[in-house]
Amino acid sequence: MRVLALSILTIFAVFTADSADAQTYGGNGPICLERYQWGGSRSIYCDYSSMAQCQATASGLSATCVTNPYYSNAQAPRDPAYRQSRRGY
């Protein structure tokens, strides 16, 4: 009886679980074009390097330009100009 109850509970949990959303923002650009489509859906393209470039593309569309919160402008760390030797005490 326990196996039947556990099976029913597992099946119920699998079918009622909500799907997880993927990361909304992607791409390599600091500016994203958020385009609204028929039926309430939207798509986001993060391939723009400036707000003016994005706004030129969004002109005439049902779209808006936003900054990419996941964009990282960090560059690879550089080697220091000199190295200090480690001393063992």
C-alpha positions, 0 to 999 in steps of 0.5 A: 500500500505504501508503494502505491501511495508513493507512486501516486504522490510521485506522479502527481508531483511530476505532472504539477511541477512548473517548468523553470525559466531559463536565463532571460538575458544572454549574448555578449553586448551591454545593451539588450533589445526587448521585443514584445510579440503578439500574444504577450510573449517577448524575446530579448537580444543582447547584441548591441554595443550602444543605446543609440544602436539599439534604439535605432533598431527598436524604432518603429517596433514594439520594443524597448532597450535595456541594459544587460544586467549580466554583462561583464566588462571585466578583462583578463587579469594582467601580470604584475609589472614585477614579482616579489619573491616569497620568503619562508619564515 
